[in-house]
Amino acid sequence: METPYMRCLNNSISRFIHLMSCQTSKGMPTQNEFEGMAIMLKHLKPVLDEIDDEKIASETNLWKECEDLDAYINSAREYMERWSPKMSRILSVLQSEQLMKIIRSSSLEICGILCRLLRTSTSSSGFAGVQVCTEIMHCVQELQSWQPERISGHIEQAMRSKNDDNLLSSDEHLAEIVESLNLVSNQELLKESIAVEKEWVKIHANKSNEEVDQINQIVDLLALIRTYMLKNGCFGTMNGVAVPSYFRCPLSLDFMLDPVIVASGQTYERSSIQKWLDNGLKICPKTRQHLSHTNIITNYTVKALISNWFQENNLKPPPSNSDTRNAVVVDDLSAPDIIRTDSFRCSVHSSDSMSMSRSSLEVADAVSEHTYAHSRTHSAVSSCDYMPSSTTEISRISEKVGEIMSEYSPINSNSLSGRGSQSAKTRSENGSSNYSRVHSLSLSDLGHDETTTSSHVDEIVGNLKRSSNNALQTAAAAEIRLLAKHNMENRIIIGKCGAIIPLITLLHSDVMITQEHAVTALLNLSLNEEIKARVAESGVIEPLIHVLKTGTDTAKENSAAALFSLSLLEDYKLKIGRSGASKVLVDLLARGTVRGKKDAATALFNLSICHENKARIVQAGAVKYLVQLLEPNTGMVDKSVALLANLSTISEGRLAIAKEGGIPLIVEIVDSGSQRGKENAASVLLQLCLNNTKFCNLVLQEGAVPPLVALSQSGTPRAKEKAQQLLSHFRTQREGASGKKK
């Protein structure tokens, strides 16, 4: 008696086999494998037709497995019915091969259960049972011998190799993927990229964690495939001349005969990116950023360089496939930060430098200046000149990052009558000890600009030491903070009256406002050179780091400013660097308030003057956040670029700048930054180009030559010098490459 479960399964198998007979020309990547599976199921179907033993029908395990197989086969049928050539081939392979794997496994399991059951019942069923068992064994042999091609295995291995940074071992798998999925042409690669991106958009909208992880890996795999194809010259040469990798579209790897810029500031071949946009995709393929608009504009810089490359190599440009009627030219393009560097930019071979000839530099003058405002809207990098050039300037900066940066509103001293200040003890006894906010002290600022006395400070220090009374300690720390705010003599008196050690102890206070007053008081005291040394020698560095980890926003800001102040002592640059301060300062740079970020950048810059500290700052991850802070609206372009310039003098710093997408931003500053910003940006570019040919090619790719030419003619003396050095270096490289070619 055939059960409903068995009948449903038989019907599902019949529908699947029928569907396969109608799908022979559909072009599915795993078409052959599905056809093989249909043949295997044909062997299973007659076995299931013979099963009508009521005893077998009562076996729970068998019917559960039959139910599962029925669901798997229906899933495979539904998958085939909805498949279309516009779907991602990589995703199709992963999904279909997984279905085939579980169908094969389930079929084998069913055969195994049936065989065991029939062997135990042959005495009652006789020859018929033996015959069915023989058919089952034949079916098992067929299923076991069926070994479909596992393209998914190559895909998984390639993704695993990428995660292990073992790119060399992935080449074999990438070659199999490219060949098996027929991703051998620019158009096929573009179609696959669009299909994957459409799946990425859909899956991220549904927010299924497992699917999100998989599609993200596929996006990364496509980038790996492009890198592999570039590295192995899969698109050949042009009349025997290798095409520089940076002249190929990052999306389709087409030769960019009509390069255009999108809102993210990245350059693509017009026809390729237009197809991407026409499919409703609003993510930059290279940076993975959302495009604020879908307008595109010709990149005249890259177009001129490509034209020059053709002339140098005596080649005739092929006709462009771009449909220029679809282009929308605009006068303003905004570009978000570039947060990562695509692998293509690292694929420039040394031979590519041959393309950078004299006319590559000369052509810059022919490109209208407004073009560069379209191609780059980032702000960028700075220089060692950030360091104050005189003691007077250092003093001004110290004052700026000190109590002047607090939220207090200064009171005009002409309005004061007498000292106007109360002792901390008196204020506490009058019930005025609620210092939950700094601004609550604005009235008690009266009179604190006047010079105090040692006896008064001794009284305050006594209250600082009264650990049993938090209110007195808080009030005492607040009063010292105010006394040391502007008056230099008060700083000396307080420093010599023993206030430093008790204030340092309060940096570990659990009362947040007490900690805040204490750290700000120490900052103000440190603005005096004599007292600064006393503060530094009293073991303040570790407690300041503690405040950076645990304090209020204001406390963290002033702790960073205090570390900057102490780092002005030459011996303490290294001590602070070795203390682990770089990591917490970078954390403040990443997640602090606007003022906190500025204080962190200032402190890190001063620490970076000591060569040993540079690697620590880079290892703490500073470059990533400095690059993010290069946007003009952060108000931190000059500070960030100054620190990056110092960090660019070591190899780790240069690598991090390139990796975090800093090169386009730095080139932008050369083009449109402040005078100091241009100088500093040129310094960073010089370090990158002198020390690494690959980085030099990336700088050229970003269109740095025209703004450098302009800077060499109209910048400040130092900016001119840096720009001229860079242009001279480019010419030397070009001439050297030309000599080798001859």
N, C-alpha and C positions, 0 to 999 in steps of 0.2 A: 504494500500500500504506500503510494507516494505521499509524503506529508506536505503540508502547505509550505514549509521551509524549503524543502527540496524542489517543489514546483516553482517557487519564486526564484530560486537560484538558477534552475535550468532555463527559465524564461530570460533572466538577466544575461546569461551566457549567450543565448540565442540572439538577443538584441545586439549584444556587443559584436558577435561574429558577423551579423548582418551589416552593422555599421562599418566595420572594417572593410567589407567588400565594396563599399561605396566611397572609400576615402583614399584610394590608391594614388590620386594625383594632387593631393592637397599640399604637399611639401612640408609636412611637419618634421622638425629635426629628428624625432625618434620614431618616424613612420615605420621603418623596418622592424624596430623592436616591438612596436604594437602589433604588427602583423605576425611576428613570431609568437607573441603571447596569445593571439587568437588561435593559432595552430595548436598551441599547448592546451588551451581550453577545449578545443575540439576533442582532444584525447580524454579530457576529464568528463565531458558531457555524457557519453555512453555509459561510463561507470556509474554516474549518478542515476541514469535512467534505470539501471538494473537493481537499484537499492529499494526494496519494498518490505523488508523484514520489520515487523512491528517491534521486535526486540531492539533492533538498531534504532528505530524511530524514537525510542525512549531514552537514548543516550544524550544527556545534557551537553557534554563537551562537544559532541559532534554537531549538534544543531546550533550551538553558540558559534562554532567555527564557520558553519555554513551561512549563518546570518551575517557574520563579519565579512566573509568573502563576497556575499551578495552586495553588501554596502560598498566594498572596494571596487567591484566591477562596475557598479552603477556610477561611482565617482569617476572612474576612468572613461566611461561612456560620455558622461556629462562634460568632462574635460575636453574630449575630442570634439564634441558637438559645438562647444563655444570657442575652440581654438581658431585663430586666424593668423595669417602671415604677418599682421602688424604687431603681434605679441612678441615679447622679449624671448629670444632663443635661449638665452642662458637660464632664465626663469622657467621656461617650458621644459627644458631638459631636467632641471632639478625636481620639478613637480611630477613629470611623467615617469621618470626613472624610479622615483620613490613609490609611486603607485604600482609599477610593475614589480618592484621588489617585494612589496607586501602581498600582492596577489599571488606571486609564485610561492612565497613562504606559506601563505594560508592554504593554497592548493595542496602542497606537500603535506601539511599538517592533517588535512581532511583525508588524504589517501592513507596516511599512516594510521589514523584512528579506524578507518574502514577496514583496513587490512587486519589489524589486531582483532577487531570484533568478528570478522568473518572467519578467521582461523579458529576462534573458540567455538564457532557455531557450525562447523562443517559436518559434524556428526548428524545434525538434524536437517541441514539443508542439502547435504549430499554434493553431487557433482556440480550443481549450479553454483554453490558457494565457492568451490575450488576455482571454477571458471571465472567468476567475478573477481576473485582475489588475484588471479593471473593478470586480468585486465588492469587491475589497480597497480600491480607491480610494473607493468609496461608503462603506464601513465607516469609513475614515479621516475622511471628511467628517463623518459622524455623530458620531464620537468627539470631533472637534475642536469641533463646534458645541455639544456637551453641556457646559454650564457650570453645575454645581450651585451652590446657594447656599453661600457659605463663611462660616458662623457662626464657625468656628474663627479666621478672619482677624480678626474683631472681638475675640475673646477674647485672641488674641496681642497685638493692638495695645493693648488695655486694660491688660494686664499690663506691656507695655513702657512705657506712659505712666506707670504707677505707679512703676516702677523709675527713671524719669527725673524723678520728682516733678512731672510735668506733668499734674496731675489735671484741669485744665480741658479739655485736648484729649481726655481719655478719656471725657468725658460722652456724646459721640455714639456711641461704641462700646458703652458700658454700656447705653445706651437700646436699641440693637439686640439686645444679649444678653438683656436683660430681656424684651423683646417676643417675640423668636424662641423663647426657651425657656419662655415663659409663666410667668415668675417674678413675676407681678404681684399675687399675694395673699400674705398673711401665712403661710397654711398651705403654699403651694407653696414659699415661701422657706425655711420650716422643714424641709420634706421634703428639699429640696436640701441644706441644711446638714447634716442627719443623714446623708444618702447620702454626701456628701463626707467627713464625719468617719469613717464606717465604712471608706471606702477608705483614708483617712489611716492609721488604725490597722493595717489589713492590710498596706499598703505599707511602713510603718515596721517592722513585724515581720519582713518579708522583707529589708529593708535594701538595696534596689536603688537606688543613688545617683541614676540618671537618673529613675526613677519618684518617688523622694523629692522631688527638686527640683520636678518637675511638680506633685505633689499639694500641696506647700507653697505653690506659686504660686497654685493654685486656691483654697486656704484664704484667702490674702491677697486674691484676686479677689472672693470672697464678701463679705469685709469692705468692699471698695471698692464693691460693688453696694449693700450696706446704706447706706453713707454717701451714695451717689448718690440712693437712694430717699428718704432722710430729707431731704436738701438740696433735692430737687425736689418735696417734698410729695406723693409718690406715693400716700399713704394718705389724702389729703384732710383735711377738718376735721370737727369735731363741732359740728353746728348753726352752722357758720360760724366757729367758734373754733379756731384752730390749736392742736394738741396739742404741748406742749413735747417736744422730742426726748428729754430725759432721763427722760420718763415712758414711753418705749417700750422694750420688751424688746430687749436687745442681740442676742438670737438670732433672733427672728421678727419684730421690729418691731411686735408687738402692743402695744396700750395695756395697761400693767400694772395691771389691775384687782385682781389678787391677787399682789402682788410677794412673792417669797421669796428667801432668801439661801442660797447653797450654800457648801461648805467653803472655797472660795477667797475668800469675803467678797463676791462679786459678786451683784448682784440681777437676777432674771429673772421673767418672768410664769410662774406656777406650771404652767399647762398646757403651756407650751412646753418648759420645762426638764425637766418630768416625762417627756415623750415622748423627749427626748434621753437621759435616764437609763434609761428603759425599754428603749432600744435597746442597752444595755450600754456606753454611752459614759461614760468616767470622766475626761474632760479638760474643764476649764472653757472654754467657747466663747470667752470674752473674753480671758482671760489666758494660755490655752494651758497651764495648769498641771494636773498630775495632782491629782484630787480625793481627799483622804485618806479620805473617806466620801461616801455619796450621800444623806445626810439633808438635808432642807430645812426652813427655818423662816420663818414670815411676817416680812417686814420692816415692822414697825409704823410706823417713821419715814416711809418712802416712802409707805406706805398712807395715813397721816394727811395728808401733803402733797397727795396726789392727791385725797383726799376734800375737802380744803380748796379745791383748784383747782376742783372741780365746784361747790362752794357759791359761790365768788366769781364764777363765770361763769354762775350760774343754770342749771346743767345737771344732768340726772338721770343718774346712773351706769347704764350698760347692765348687764344681768345677766352675771356672770362665767361663763366656760366651764370654770373649774377644777373638777377632781374632788378635793375636799378630803379624801376618804377615803384617798387615796394618800399624803397628807402624813405625814411622821414628824417630830414636834417633839422636839427635844433641848435639853438645858441647856448644852451646850458645843460650840462649833464652832471648829475651828482653821483658820487661813487662812495659806497660804504668802505670801511676798512677791509683790506685783504687779510684774511685770517689764516690762510695756509698757502703754501707754494706747491703748485701741481708738479707732478713728476716730470712733465715735459720740459720744464724750465731747467731741469738738471741734466738734460740729455744732450747738451751741446758738446759736440766733439771738437777737438783742437783744430781740426781742419777747417771748421766753420769760420775761424778767425780770418781766413783768407778773404772772406767776402767783405770785410771791413776795410775798404780802401780809402784813398785820399778823397774821392768824391763822396764817400759816405759822410765825411765831415763837412765838405764844402756844400752839400745839398741842403744842409740845415738852414742856411741863409735864405734859401728859396721857399722855405715853408713858412706860411704866415703865422705870426706869433700867437694869434688867438686860437689856433688849432690845439695848442698844448693845454689850454684851459679846459678844452673838451675832453682831452684824452686822460687827464689826471686831475682829480679834485682833492687829492689827499694832501695833508701837510706832513712834514717829515722831520728830520734828524738834526742833532746839534753837535757842539764841539768842545774841545778842551778849553776854549776861550771863555767858557762859562765861569771858570775860576776867577774870582775878583783879582784885579791887577794891583791893588794897593791895600795897605792896612786900613786906610780910611773907608774904602769900599767894603772891606770885610766887616768893619764895624757897622756900617749902614745895613748890610744884609743881616747881621746878627740881630740888630734892633728890629728889623722887619719880621724875622721869624720868631721873635720873642713875644713879650706880653702885648706888644702893639697889635699882634694878630688876634688877640682875645676879643670878646664881644663887648668889653667895657666901653662906656661913653665917658671920655675924660672930662673932668670938671675944671673950669677956668680958675686958675689959682688966685685971681683978683677977687673972687667971691668968697675967699676963705677968711675967717677971722680966728686967729690963734691956731693952735695945732689941730683942733677939731677932731682928734682921734681918741677913741676909748681903748682901754686895754681889752684884750680878749676875755680876761676874767670878768670884767665889769659887764661887757656885752652879754656874756653867758648868763650872768646873774639877773640881768634885766629881761631874760627870755628872748634874746635876739639871736639865738644860735641856730636858727633854721636856715642852713645854707644849701638847700636842695638844688638851687640853680646858681650859677655864677652871677647872674644879673642881680640877684638879691643883695649883692654887696655894693651896688652902685653908690648908695648914699654914704657908706663907710669909706669910700674912696676920698672923702673930704680930708684934706690935710696931709695925705700920705706922700705928696711930692716934697714935703719939707723934710729936713734932715732930722733923724731920730737921735736917741741917746743910747749909750751902751746899757744903762740901767733898765731902760724900757725894753730893749731887746732881750736882756737877761730874763726879765719877767715873762716875755712871750715864749722864750726857749723853755722855761720851766713848765709852762702849760703844754708845750709840744711833747714833753716827756711824761705827762700824766696819762698813762695808758688806760687808767680806770675810768677816764672821763672823755668819751669820744667827742662830746660837744665842745669841750675846751680845746682839744687837739685840733678839731676842724677850724674853730675860730682863730686859733693861733697861726695855723698854716695859711689861712686866708689873709691875715694881717701881714705876715711876712711877704706873702705874694705881692700885696699892694705896696708895702714899703719899698720893695726892691724893683717896683715896676719901672720907674723913671729915674730915680735918684741914685747916682753912681756912688755917693758917699754912704748912703744907706746899705748898699750891697757890701761894701767893705766892712762896715760895722757889724752887720748880721753875720757875715762870713767868719769874722774873728771872735764872735761871741758864742760859737759852738752850735749854731743852728743846723749846720749841714748834716751831721750824722742823724739827729732826730728826724729831719725831713726825709732823708733816705729811708729810714725805718718805716715811715708812713707810706712809702710807695707800695708796701705790701698790705696796706690797710684794706679791710673788707668793706669799709664805708667809702663808696665810690667818690663822693664829693671831697672827702678828706684826701684821698689819693690824688684827685685832680688838682686841689690847691697845692699839695706838696710838690708835685712834679712841675707845676707852673712856677712856683717859688724858686725851685732849683734852676729852672731855665733862666729866670730873671737874674739870679745870682751869678750864673755862669757868663753873663754878658760882660762882667768885669774880668780882665785878663788874670789878675792875681787870684781872685776867688775861683775862677774857672779851673785853675790848676788844683786848688784845694778840693773842689767838688770831684774832679776826676780821680784824685788820689784816695778818695774816701770809699771806693768800691761801689760807685753809682751805676756802672754799666749794666750789670745783671738786673738790678731793680728796675731800670728804665725799660729793659726788654720785657720784664714782667708786666709793666704798665701797657706796653704796646700790645700785649696779648690779652689783657683783662680789663683795661680801663674804659672810661667813657670816650666818646669821639673827641672831645676837647682834650682829655688827658692823653690820648694816643697822638694827637697832633703835636702837643707840646713836648711829649716824650721824644718824638722824632726830631723836633726842633732842637731839643737839648742835646741829642746825640750829634746833630750837625755842629752845634756850638762847641762841644767837646772835641769833635774831630778836627777842629782848627788847630788843636795842639798836635804837633807833628807826630809825637810818640804814640798818640792815641788813635790815629787812623788805623794802624795795624792791630792794636789791642781791641778796638771795637769790631773790626772785621773778623778777628779770630773768636770773638765772643758768641757768634751766631746771630748778630744783629741784622745781617743782610736779609735773612729769611723773613723775619717779622716786618722789616721795612718794606720788603717786596709785597708781603700780604697787605700792608697798609696802602701801598701803591695800587694794588688790585682792587681792594674793597673799601677803602677809606672814603671820607668826605672829600669834597673838592680841595679844601684846605689841607686835609690829611695827605692826599696824593701829592700836593705840592711840597709839603714838608718832607715826605718820604723821598721824593725825587732829589730834593736839595741835599739831604743827608747822604743818600746813595752816591750822588755825584762826588761829594767831598771824599767819601771813602774810596771811590774809584781812582782817585789821584794816586793812591798807593797801589802799585802794580799787583801785589799779591791778592788784593781784594777783588780785582776785576773778575777773575774766574769764579770767586764765591758768588758774586752778584749775578753773573750769567747762570750759574748752576741753580741759583734760587728762583730762576724763571723770570727775571726782571724784563728781559727783552720783549717778551710777548706783550706785557702790559704797556711798556714804553711805546711800542708800535701802535697799540690801540689808542694811546693818548696823543697821537700825532695829528688828530683832527683839529682844525682851527677852533671849533666851538668848545674844546676842553680848556682853552686858555693855557695849555701846558706844552705847546709845540717847542718853544725854545729850551725849556728845562729838559724835556725828554730827549731832544736831539743832542743837547750837550752831553748828557750821560751816555747816549748811544755812541757818540764820537769817541769817548774814552774807552768804551767797551769794544769798539771796532779795532782797537790796537792789538787785540789778542785773537787767535784763530777761533776760539770757542765763541767769542762775541760776533765775529764776522759770519760764522756758520748760522748762529741763532738769528741774526738780522735777516739773512736770506731766507731761512726756513719759515720765519714768521711773516713773510711777505713785506718786509720793510723796504726793499729796493724801489718799488714804484712810488712809495710815499716820500722817500728821500729825493728821488728825481723831481717830484712835484715841488719840494721846498726850493730846490735849485731854481725852479722855474718861477714860483710865485710866493716864496716865503719872505720873511723879514730880512733885512740886511744881515743881521747876525745869523739868522736861520740859514740863509744861502751859504754863508761862509762855512758854517758847521756841517751842512749837508754835503758840500763839496769835500770837506775833510773826510767824512764817512765814505763817500764814493771813492775817494783816492785810496783809502785803506783797503777797500774791497777789491778794487781793480788791480792794485799793485801786487796783491798777495794771492790772487786766484783768477785764472783765466776764465773759468766758468762764470764767476760773478761778474767779471768784466763784460762778458757777452750778454749777460742778463741786463746789465746797466745800459748797454747799447740798444738792446731790444726794447727797453722802456722809453727810448727816444731822448736820451740824456744829452746828445751832442748839441742840438740847437740851443737849449737853455744854457749849456756850458759855454758855447760860443758867445752868447749874449753877456754872460757873467764875466767872461774874460775881457770884455770891452767896456762894460759899464758898472761893474761891481766895486766894492771897496778894495783897497790895495791887497788885503789878505785874500779876499774872494777871487780877485783876478789871478793871484799867484796859484791858488789851488786849481782853478779852472784851467789855467794854462798847463799845469803839470799833468792834469788828466788828459787834455787834448793831445799833449805831446806823447803821453803813454799810448794812447790809441793809435797815433801815427806810427810809433815805433813798432807796435804789434803788427800793424798792417804791412809795414815795409818788410818786417821779418818774415811774415807769412808769404809776401810776394816773392821774396828772395828764395824761399824754399820751393815755391811753385816753379820758378825758373830753373 
